Amino acid sequence: MAKYFEDGRAERRFMKDAAHLFRFAGLFLIAFLVFWVIRGYVVPKSFGQYGHYRGSALGDIAAHPAKFAGHDTCEACHTDIADTKTKGKHAHVNCEACHGALAVHANDPTSMTPVKPDTAVLCARCHTASAAKPKDFPQVDPADHSGGVPCQTCHDPHSPAFEAGPATATAAGGAK
Amino acid sequence: MNISRRHLLVLLPAAAVAWKFVQAGTPEASPNYAMGDHWWGMLIDIPKCIGCGNCVRACQTENDVPDGFFRTWVERYHRSDFHLENPEVISPDGGKEGFPSVKEGEEGKYFFVPKMCNHCADSPCTQVCPVGATFVSPDGVVLIDPKYCLGCAYCVQACPYGCRYIHPEKKVADKCTLCYHRITKGLTTACCEACPTGARQLADLKNPKDPIHEFLKTHTVQVLKPQMATGAKAFYNGLDGSVR
């Protein structure tokens, strides 16, 4: 071995052969740096804030405008209706369950006046008799019960039960 | 720096308030909402569901869900007395306009099952996403980042409950957000707001005052496809064994 490296020829030749490896290593290093710089610009700052996703997406999703105001908002102004409701069977039916999404009205009451729903259609949606419904839920056959007359002719939709109801046409639960 | 006792008394509450904001993180629009304080789920009380379709309509209104697609829908099961394992399931237009009437005395058992994203804690849908576009948020809601989604639909296939779809216009995956824009502002979801019978209840499992804890203790509550160990957080009360 000692003789082999004596004049340094083999060593020079080894370095000459290895030089292209170093050049490749340099290229790889530059490519990696370029990748790292581009990645720094392209990947959003909030990526990885909470996990492998864009943290600011949570804010984007939460920025969607609400269309249902929520019953607390309604009851802040419509206290009279809220009082009627708390005494009746519909105490736990929220305003917008029947009146529809009204955040537009809640945000600016003068901008729109909500249209009163047609009780002949609205009430039937829940109270039409069907054996598939829970037995203790008040149900009627609308044609038989009222013959298409709007329900509010007799019932107050906000507190629908009668104090002393008529003997016939009761909706005390179960399909009739 | 020398801090006197008087200054410390002022600084400590200020630091506590500041820390509250640090914890709150995003969403910036709701500075009082701290993600770390919530772990959202949903309680669905099947014996209370009347199949009116209010939830489906409310969801479509609130979230601009395109026609023919559903973030929540209602199914009507007819479990025959003779074929217990093969229930007949219908969901006309997602139950949006209700269901055809059933005459009294029909054979078998009828009941409604509202369906929605189960907001699984170990969700298969988030695990398959190749680009980090869908994830479980720190407050336990499975969400989609529409800016990152490629629309590859892996997640649509991965969801065992069929709760995802590709939005026909945006061409990205879409699903129930548990009304993230509402619950972060202290409101309940649109479906819960519109449900007339209280068959749906938003539940915060990290809030010790939430009635969900008492309910889970006192009722027989099940999740859908428990054998898949998805960590589903849509809790069904009175769930029939035939429900898939």
Interface residues (C-beta under 8 A of the other chain):
Chain A: S46 F47 Q49 Y50 G51 H52 Y53 R54 G55 S56 A57 L58 G59 D60 I61 A62 A63 H64 P65 A66 K67 F68 G70 H71 H90 H92 V93 N94 E96 A97 C98 G100 A101 R125 C126 T128 A129 S130 A131 A132 K133 P134 F137 A175
Chain B: G25 T26 P27 E28 A29 S30 M35 P47 K48 C49 I50 G51 C52 G53 N54 A58 T61 E62 N63 R76 H78 G98 F99 P100 S101 V102 K103 E104 G105 E106 Y110 F111 F112 G132 A133 T134 F135 V136 S137 P138 L143 D145 P146 K147 Y148 T177 C179 Y180 H181 R182 T184 K185 L187 T188 A190 E193 A194 C195 P196 T197 G198
